[in-house]
Amino acid sequence: MLINNWYVAAAAHEVSAKKPIGVRMLCCDFVLFRDDKGRAVCLSGVC
């Protein structure tokens, strides 16, 4: 994976504020959700 590049993780309609979704891509785990302003957020899925 190249750092500081954009990758498609999900379609916009799949990401909601109601329920985060887990995505595995390029051997890394991520969680996708929308914040309280409706912006899509992607965070590392590692605790």
mmCIF file as Biopython writes it, N, C-alpha, C and O atoms, coordinates in Angstrom:
data_model
#
loop_
_atom_site.group_PDB
_atom_site.id
_atom_site.type_symbol
_atom_site.label_atom_id
_atom_site.label_alt_id
_atom_site.label_comp_id
_atom_site.label_asym_id
_atom_site.label_entity_id
_atom_site.label_seq_id
_atom_site.pdbx_PDB_ins_code
_atom_site.Cartn_x
_atom_site.Cartn_y
_atom_site.Cartn_z
_atom_site.occupancy
_atom_site.B_iso_or_equiv
_atom_site.auth_seq_id
_atom_site.auth_asym_id
_atom_site.pdbx_PDB_model_num
ATOM 1   N N  . MET A ? 1  ? 0.847   -1.168 0.000  1.0 0.0 1  A 1 
ATOM 2   C CA . MET A ? 1  ? 0.000   0.000  0.000  1.0 0.0 1  A 1 
ATOM 3   C C  . MET A ? 1  ? 0.891   1.229  0.000  1.0 0.0 1  A 1 
ATOM 4   O O  . MET A ? 1  ? 1.900   1.272  0.703  1.0 0.0 1  A 1 
ATOM 5   N N  . LEU A ? 2  ? 0.524   2.208  -0.775 1.0 0.0 2  A 1 
ATOM 6   C CA . LEU A ? 2  ? 1.227   3.480  -0.802 1.0 0.0 2  A 1 
ATOM 7   C C  . LEU A ? 2  ? 0.542   4.439  0.166  1.0 0.0 2  A 1 
ATOM 8   O O  . LEU A ? 2  ? -0.664  4.666  0.071  1.0 0.0 2  A 1 
ATOM 9   N N  . ILE A ? 3  ? 1.294   4.990  1.079  1.0 0.0 3  A 1 
ATOM 10  C CA . ILE A ? 3  ? 0.754   5.921  2.063  1.0 0.0 3  A 1 
ATOM 11  C C  . ILE A ? 3  ? 0.416   7.247  1.387  1.0 0.0 3  A 1 
ATOM 12  O O  . ILE A ? 3  ? 1.068   7.644  0.421  1.0 0.0 3  A 1 
ATOM 13  N N  . ASN A ? 4  ? -0.595  7.919  1.894  1.0 0.0 4  A 1 
ATOM 14  C CA . ASN A ? 4  ? -1.051  9.225  1.399  1.0 0.0 4  A 1 
ATOM 15  C C  . ASN A ? 4  ? -1.586  9.168  -0.033 1.0 0.0 4  A 1 
ATOM 16  O O  . ASN A ? 4  ? -1.471  10.139 -0.781 1.0 0.0 4  A 1 
ATOM 17  N N  . ASN A ? 5  ? -2.166  8.039  -0.409 1.0 0.0 5  A 1 
ATOM 18  C CA . ASN A ? 5  ? -2.860  7.900  -1.684 1.0 0.0 5  A 1 
ATOM 19  C C  . ASN A ? 5  ? -4.293  7.511  -1.391 1.0 0.0 5  A 1 
ATOM 20  O O  . ASN A ? 5  ? -4.592  6.994  -0.315 1.0 0.0 5  A 1 
ATOM 21  N N  . TRP A ? 6  ? -5.182  7.758  -2.343 1.0 0.0 6  A 1 
ATOM 22  C CA . TRP A ? 6  ? -6.584  7.429  -2.189 1.0 0.0 6  A 1 
ATOM 23  C C  . TRP A ? 6  ? -6.854  6.043  -2.757 1.0 0.0 6  A 1 
ATOM 24  O O  . TRP A ? 6  ? -6.347  5.694  -3.823 1.0 0.0 6  A 1 
ATOM 25  N N  . TYR A ? 7  ? -7.656  5.254  -2.042 1.0 0.0 7  A 1 
ATOM 26  C CA . TYR A ? 7  ? -8.086  3.945  -2.490 1.0 0.0 7  A 1 
ATOM 27  C C  . TYR A ? 7  ? -9.599  3.851  -2.305 1.0 0.0 7  A 1 
ATOM 28  O O  . TYR A ? 7  ? -10.134 4.374  -1.328 1.0 0.0 7  A 1 
ATOM 29  N N  . VAL A ? 8  ? -10.283 3.202  -3.218 1.0 0.0 8  A 1 
ATOM 30  C CA . VAL A ? 8  ? -11.728 2.997  -3.085 1.0 0.0 8  A 1 
ATOM 31  C C  . VAL A ? 8  ? -11.958 1.861  -2.103 1.0 0.0 8  A 1 
ATOM 32  O O  . VAL A ? 8  ? -11.510 0.736  -2.325 1.0 0.0 8  A 1 
ATOM 33  N N  . ALA A ? 9  ? -12.662 2.162  -1.010 1.0 0.0 9  A 1 
ATOM 34  C CA . ALA A ? 9  ? -12.937 1.156  0.011  1.0 0.0 9  A 1 
ATOM 35  C C  . ALA A ? 9  ? -14.395 0.710  -0.009 1.0 0.0 9  A 1 
ATOM 36  O O  . ALA A ? 9  ? -14.707 -0.415 0.383  1.0 0.0 9  A 1 
ATOM 37  N N  . ALA A ? 10 ? -15.288 1.583  -0.463 1.0 0.0 10 A 1 
ATOM 38  C CA . ALA A ? 10 ? -16.721 1.269  -0.528 1.0 0.0 10 A 1 
ATOM 39  C C  . ALA A ? 10 ? -17.411 2.346  -1.360 1.0 0.0 10 A 1 
ATOM 40  O O  . ALA A ? 10 ? -16.885 3.444  -1.543 1.0 0.0 10 A 1 
ATOM 41  N N  . ALA A ? 11 ? -18.581 2.014  -1.852 1.0 0.0 11 A 1 
ATOM 42  C CA . ALA A ? 11 ? -19.400 3.003  -2.550 1.0 0.0 11 A 1 
ATOM 43  C C  . ALA A ? 11 ? -20.017 3.951  -1.515 1.0 0.0 11 A 1 
ATOM 44  O O  . ALA A ? 11 ? -20.262 3.550  -0.377 1.0 0.0 11 A 1 
ATOM 45  N N  . ALA A ? 12 ? -20.263 5.179  -1.898 1.0 0.0 12 A 1 
ATOM 46  C CA . ALA A ? 12 ? -20.785 6.190  -0.975 1.0 0.0 12 A 1 
ATOM 47  C C  . ALA A ? 12 ? -22.079 5.733  -0.290 1.0 0.0 12 A 1 
ATOM 48  O O  . ALA A ? 12 ? -22.267 5.985  0.900  1.0 0.0 12 A 1 
ATOM 49  N N  . HIS A ? 13 ? -22.960 5.073  -1.022 1.0 0.0 13 A 1 
ATOM 50  C CA . HIS A ? 13 ? -24.239 4.654  -0.434 1.0 0.0 13 A 1 
ATOM 51  C C  . HIS A ? 13 ? -24.079 3.529  0.597  1.0 0.0 13 A 1 
ATOM 52  O O  . HIS A ? 13 ? -24.997 3.278  1.377  1.0 0.0 13 A 1 
ATOM 53  N N  . GLU A ? 14 ? -22.939 2.859  0.610  1.0 0.0 14 A 1 
ATOM 54  C CA . GLU A ? 14 ? -22.700 1.778  1.571  1.0 0.0 14 A 1 
ATOM 55  C C  . GLU A ? 14 ? -22.261 2.295  2.944  1.0 0.0 14 A 1 
ATOM 56  O O  . GLU A ? 14 ? -22.370 1.577  3.938  1.0 0.0 14 A 1 
ATOM 57  N N  . VAL A ? 15 ? -21.772 3.518  3.003  1.0 0.0 15 A 1 
ATOM 58  C CA . VAL A ? 15 ? -21.244 4.090  4.247  1.0 0.0 15 A 1 
ATOM 59  C C  . VAL A ? 15 ? -22.331 4.933  4.893  1.0 0.0 15 A 1 
ATOM 60  O O  . VAL A ? 15 ? -22.808 5.904  4.306  1.0 0.0 15 A 1 
ATOM 61  N N  . SER A ? 16 ? -22.724 4.551  6.117  1.0 0.0 16 A 1 
ATOM 62  C CA . SER A ? 16 ? -23.804 5.284  6.787  1.0 0.0 16 A 1 
ATOM 63  C C  . SER A ? 16 ? -23.382 5.680  8.202  1.0 0.0 16 A 1 
ATOM 64  O O  . SER A ? 16 ? -22.378 5.199  8.727  1.0 0.0 16 A 1 
ATOM 65  N N  . ALA A ? 17 ? -24.164 6.558  8.796  1.0 0.0 17 A 1 
ATOM 66  C CA . ALA A ? 17 ? -23.924 6.976  10.176 1.0 0.0 17 A 1 
ATOM 67  C C  . ALA A ? 17 ? -24.561 5.999  11.160 1.0 0.0 17 A 1 
ATOM 68  O O  . ALA A ? 17 ? -24.264 6.041  12.354 1.0 0.0 17 A 1 
ATOM 69  N N  . LYS A ? 18 ? -25.427 5.126  10.670 1.0 0.0 18 A 1 
ATOM 70  C CA . LYS A ? 18 ? -26.145 4.205  11.550 1.0 0.0 18 A 1 
ATOM 71  C C  . LYS A ? 18 ? -25.279 3.045  12.020 1.0 0.0 18 A 1 
ATOM 72  O O  . LYS A ? 18 ? -25.344 2.646  13.183 1.0 0.0 18 A 1 
ATOM 73  N N  . LYS A ? 19 ? -24.469 2.506  11.114 1.0 0.0 19 A 1 
ATOM 74  C CA . LYS A ? 19 ? -23.686 1.322  11.468 1.0 0.0 19 A 1 
ATOM 75  C C  . LYS A ? 19 ? -22.351 1.349  10.732 1.0 0.0 19 A 1 
ATOM 76  O O  . LYS A ? 19 ? -22.324 1.383  9.502  1.0 0.0 19 A 1 
ATOM 77  N N  . PRO A ? 20 ? -21.236 1.334  11.476 1.0 0.0 20 A 1 
ATOM 78  C CA . PRO A ? 20 ? -19.924 1.276  10.823 1.0 0.0 20 A 1 
ATOM 79  C C  . PRO A ? 20 ? -19.768 -0.042 10.066 1.0 0.0 20 A 1 
ATOM 80  O O  . PRO A ? 20 ? -20.353 -1.055 10.447 1.0 0.0 20 A 1 
ATOM 81  N N  . ILE A ? 21 ? -18.990 -0.022 9.012  1.0 0.0 21 A 1 
ATOM 82  C CA . ILE A ? 21 ? -18.710 -1.257 8.280  1.0 0.0 21 A 1 
ATOM 83  C C  . ILE A ? 21 ? -17.205 -1.520 8.298  1.0 0.0 21 A 1 
ATOM 84  O O  . ILE A ? 21 ? -16.393 -0.597 8.221  1.0 0.0 21 A 1 
ATOM 85  N N  . GLY A ? 22 ? -16.863 -2.777 8.401  1.0 0.0 22 A 1 
ATOM 86  C CA . GLY A ? 22 ? -15.466 -3.186 8.361  1.0 0.0 22 A 1 
ATOM 87  C C  . GLY A ? 22 ? -15.063 -3.530 6.945  1.0 0.0 22 A 1 
ATOM 88  O O  . GLY A ? 22 ? -15.827 -4.145 6.201  1.0 0.0 22 A 1 
ATOM 89  N N  . VAL A ? 23 ? -13.868 -3.131 6.580  1.0 0.0 23 A 1 
ATOM 90  C CA . VAL A ? 23 ? -13.336 -3.390 5.238  1.0 0.0 23 A 1 
ATOM 91  C C  . VAL A ? 23 ? -11.905 -3.892 5.387  1.0 0.0 23 A 1 
ATOM 92  O O  . VAL A ? 23 ? -11.115 -3.341 6.154  1.0 0.0 23 A 1 
ATOM 93  N N  . ARG A ? 24 ? -11.590 -4.930 4.654  1.0 0.0 24 A 1 
ATOM 94  C CA . ARG A ? 24 ? -10.208 -5.416 4.610  1.0 0.0 24 A 1 
ATOM 95  C C  . ARG A ? 24 ? -9.710  -5.213 3.190  1.0 0.0 24 A 1 
ATOM 96  O O  . ARG A ? 24 ? -10.284 -5.738 2.237  1.0 0.0 24 A 1 
ATOM 97  N N  . MET A ? 25 ? -8.638  -4.447 3.060  1.0 0.0 25 A 1 
ATOM 98  C CA . MET A ? 25 ? -8.039  -4.242 1.755  1.0 0.0 25 A 1 
ATOM 99  C C  . MET A ? 25 ? -6.550  -4.039 1.915  1.0 0.0 25 A 1 
ATOM 100 O O  . MET A ? 25 ? -6.082  -3.431 2.877  1.0 0.0 25 A 1 
ATOM 101 N N  . LEU A ? 26 ? -5.822  -4.560 0.957  1.0 0.0 26 A 1 
ATOM 102 C CA . LEU A ? 26 ? -4.362  -4.465 0.962  1.0 0.0 26 A 1 
ATOM 103 C C  . LEU A ? 26 ? -3.764  -4.979 2.264  1.0 0.0 26 A 1 
ATOM 104 O O  . LEU A ? 26 ? -2.805  -4.412 2.788  1.0 0.0 26 A 1 
ATOM 105 N N  . CYS A ? 27 ? -4.344  -6.066 2.781  1.0 0.0 27 A 1 
ATOM 106 C CA . CYS A ? 27 ? -3.886  -6.742 4.007  1.0 0.0 27 A 1 
ATOM 107 C C  . CYS A ? 27 ? -4.030  -5.895 5.262  1.0 0.0 27 A 1 
ATOM 108 O O  . CYS A ? 27 ? -3.353  -6.157 6.256  1.0 0.0 27 A 1 
ATOM 109 N N  . CYS A ? 28 ? -4.891  -4.891 5.244  1.0 0.0 28 A 1 
ATOM 110 C CA . CYS A ? 28 ? -5.122  -4.035 6.409  1.0 0.0 28 A 1 
ATOM 111 C C  . CYS A ? 28 ? -6.622  -3.961 6.698  1.0 0.0 28 A 1 
ATOM 112 O O  . CYS A ? 28 ? -7.440  -4.018 5.780  1.0 0.0 28 A 1 
ATOM 113 N N  . ASP A ? 29 ? -6.977  -3.833 7.982  1.0 0.0 29 A 1 
ATOM 114 C CA . ASP A ? 29 ? -8.377  -3.699 8.390  1.0 0.0 29 A 1 
ATOM 115 C C  . ASP A ? 29 ? -8.709  -2.230 8.618  1.0 0.0 29 A 1 
ATOM 116 O O  . ASP A ? 29 ? -7.925  -1.485 9.206  1.0 0.0 29 A 1 
ATOM 117 N N  . PHE A ? 30 ? -9.899  -1.823 8.137  1.0 0.0 30 A 1 
ATOM 118 C CA . PHE A ? 30 ? -10.370 -0.459 8.291  1.0 0.0 30 A 1 
ATOM 119 C C  . PHE A ? 30 ? -11.824 -0.481 8.717  1.0 0.0 30 A 1 
ATOM 120 O O  . PHE A ? 30 ? -12.524 -1.470 8.500  1.0 0.0 30 A 1 
ATOM 121 N N  . VAL A ? 31 ? -12.282 0.606  9.322  1.0 0.0 31 A 1 
ATOM 122 C CA . VAL A ? 31 ? -13.693 0.782  9.639  1.0 0.0 31 A 1 
ATOM 123 C C  . VAL A ? 31 ? -14.149 2.072  8.961  1.0 0.0 31 A 1 
ATOM 124 O O  . VAL A ? 31 ? -13.468 3.096  9.022  1.0 0.0 31 A 1 
ATOM 125 N N  . LEU A ? 32 ? -15.318 2.003  8.311  1.0 0.0 32 A 1 
ATOM 126 C CA . LEU A ? 32 ? -15.877 3.142  7.580  1.0 0.0 32 A 1 
ATOM 127 C C  . LEU A ? 32 ? -17.200 3.536  8.211  1.0 0.0 32 A 1 
ATOM 128 O O  . LEU A ? 32 ? -18.008 2.679  8.569  1.0 0.0 32 A 1 
ATOM 129 N N  . PHE A ? 33 ? -17.421 4.847  8.347  1.0 0.0 33 A 1 
ATOM 130 C CA . PHE A ? 33 ? -18.678 5.358  8.885  1.0 0.0 33 A 1 
ATOM 131 C C  . PHE A ? 33 ? -18.811 6.823  8.501  1.0 0.0 33 A 1 
ATOM 132 O O  . PHE A ? 33 ? -17.887 7.405  7.933  1.0 0.0 33 A 1 
ATOM 133 N N  . ARG A ? 34 ? -19.947 7.417  8.806  1.0 0.0 34 A 1 
ATOM 134 C CA . ARG A ? 34 ? -20.151 8.857  8.588  1.0 0.0 34 A 1 
ATOM 135 C C  . ARG A ? 34 ? -20.221 9.552  9.945  1.0 0.0 34 A 1 
ATOM 136 O O  . ARG A ? 34 ? -20.846 9.052  10.880 1.0 0.0 34 A 1 
ATOM 137 N N  . ASP A ? 35 ? -19.571 10.709 10.040 1.0 0.0 35 A 1 
ATOM 138 C CA . ASP A ? 35 ? -19.586 11.462 11.291 1.0 0.0 35 A 1 
ATOM 139 C C  . ASP A ? 35 ? -20.895 12.237 11.432 1.0 0.0 35 A 1 
ATOM 140 O O  . ASP A ? 35 ? -21.788 12.113 10.594 1.0 0.0 35 A 1 
ATOM 141 N N  . ASP A ? 36 ? -21.008 13.035 12.490 1.0 0.0 36 A 1 
ATOM 142 C CA . ASP A ? 36 ? -22.256 13.749 12.765 1.0 0.0 36 A 1 
ATOM 143 C C  . ASP A ? 36 ? -22.575 14.837 11.736 1.0 0.0 36 A 1 
ATOM 144 O O  . ASP A ? 36 ? -23.685 15.369 11.722 1.0 0.0 36 A 1 
ATOM 145 N N  . LYS A ? 37 ? -21.616 15.166 10.885 1.0 0.0 37 A 1 
ATOM 146 C CA . LYS A ? 37 ? -21.856 16.133 9.810  1.0 0.0 37 A 1 
ATOM 147 C C  . LYS A ? 37 ? -22.054 15.450 8.457  1.0 0.0 37 A 1 
ATOM 148 O O  . LYS A ? 37 ? -22.184 16.120 7.433  1.0 0.0 37 A 1 
ATOM 149 N N  . GLY A ? 38 ? -22.076 14.106 8.458  1.0 0.0 38 A 1 
ATOM 150 C CA . GLY A ? 38 ? -22.314 13.352 7.236  1.0 0.0 38 A 1 
ATOM 151 C C  . GLY A ? 38 ? -21.071 13.071 6.400  1.0 0.0 38 A 1 
ATOM 152 O O  . GLY A ? 38 ? -21.176 12.538 5.295  1.0 0.0 38 A 1 
ATOM 153 N N  . ARG A ? 39 ? -19.897 13.423 6.916  1.0 0.0 39 A 1 
ATOM 154 C CA . ARG A ? 39 ? -18.655 13.180 6.172  1.0 0.0 39 A 1 
ATOM 155 C C  . ARG A ? 39 ? -18.203 11.728 6.355  1.0 0.0 39 A 1 
ATOM 156 O O  . ARG A ? 39 ? -18.276 11.182 7.456  1.0 0.0 39 A 1 
ATOM 157 N N  . ALA A ? 40 ? -17.746 11.123 5.287  1.0 0.0 40 A 1 
ATOM 158 C CA . ALA A ? 40 ? -17.236 9.753  5.359  1.0 0.0 40 A 1 
ATOM 159 C C  . ALA A ? 40 ? -15.895 9.754  6.091  1.0 0.0 40 A 1 
ATOM 160 O O  . ALA A ? 40 ? -15.048 10.620 5.872  1.0 0.0 40 A 1 
ATOM 161 N N  . VAL A ? 41 ? -15.727 8.759  6.968  1.0 0.0 41 A 1 
ATOM 162 C CA . VAL A ? 41 ? -14.512 8.624  7.773  1.0 0.0 41 A 1 
ATOM 163 C C  . VAL A ? 41 ? -13.983 7.214  7.600  1.0 0.0 41 A 1 
ATOM 164 O O  . VAL A ? 41 ? -14.755 6.257  7.542  1.0 0.0 41 A 1 
ATOM 165 N N  . CYS A ? 42 ? -12.669 7.087  7.519  1.0 0.0 42 A 1 
ATOM 166 C CA . CYS A ? 42 ? -12.010 5.790  7.458  1.0 0.0 42 A 1 
ATOM 167 C C  . CYS A ? 42 ? -10.922 5.781  8.526  1.0 0.0 42 A 1 
ATOM 168 O O  . CYS A ? 42 ? -10.028 6.627  8.526  1.0 0.0 42 A 1 
ATOM 169 N N  . LEU A ? 43 ? -11.009 4.817  9.431  1.0 0.0 43 A 1 
ATOM 170 C CA . LEU A ? 43 ? -10.008 4.671  10.498 1.0 0.0 43 A 1 
ATOM 171 C C  . LEU A ? 43 ? -9.427  3.271  10.457 1.0 0.0 43 A 1 
ATOM 172 O O  . LEU A ? 43 ? -10.034 2.342  9.924  1.0 0.0 43 A 1 
ATOM 173 N N  . SER A ? 44 ? -8.253  3.139  11.023 1.0 0.0 44 A 1 
ATOM 174 C CA . SER A ? 44 ? -7.644  1.823  11.141 1.0 0.0 44 A 1 
ATOM 175 C C  . SER A ? 44 ? -8.559  0.941  11.987 1.0 0.0 44 A 1 
ATOM 176 O O  . SER A ? 44 ? -9.102  1.393  12.996 1.0 0.0 44 A 1 
ATOM 177 N N  . GLY A ? 45 ? -8.726  -0.295 11.585 1.0 0.0 45 A 1 
ATOM 178 C CA . GLY A ? 45 ? -9.581  -1.220 12.299 1.0 0.0 45 A 1 
ATOM 179 C C  . GLY A ? 45 ? -8.843  -1.991 13.377 1.0 0.0 45 A 1 
ATOM 180 O O  . GLY A ? 45 ? -9.314  -3.047 13.800 1.0 0.0 45 A 1 
ATOM 181 N N  . VAL A ? 46 ? -7.717  -1.503 13.829 1.0 0.0 46 A 1 
ATOM 182 C CA . VAL A ? 46 ? -6.907  -2.182 14.850 1.0 0.0 46 A 1 
ATOM 183 C C  . VAL A ? 46 ? -7.075  -1.472 16.185 1.0 0.0 46 A 1 
ATOM 184 O O  . VAL A ? 46 ? -6.952  -0.250 16.266 1.0 0.0 46 A 1 
ATOM 185 N N  . CYS A ? 47 ? -7.353  -2.233 17.217 1.0 0.0 47 A 1 
ATOM 186 C CA . CYS A ? 47 ? -7.482  -1.649 18.561 1.0 0.0 47 A 1 
ATOM 187 C C  . CYS A ? 47 ? -6.199  -1.766 19.336 1.0 0.0 47 A 1 
ATOM 188 O O  . CYS A ? 47 ? -6.129  -1.326 20.484 1.0 0.0 47 A 1 
#
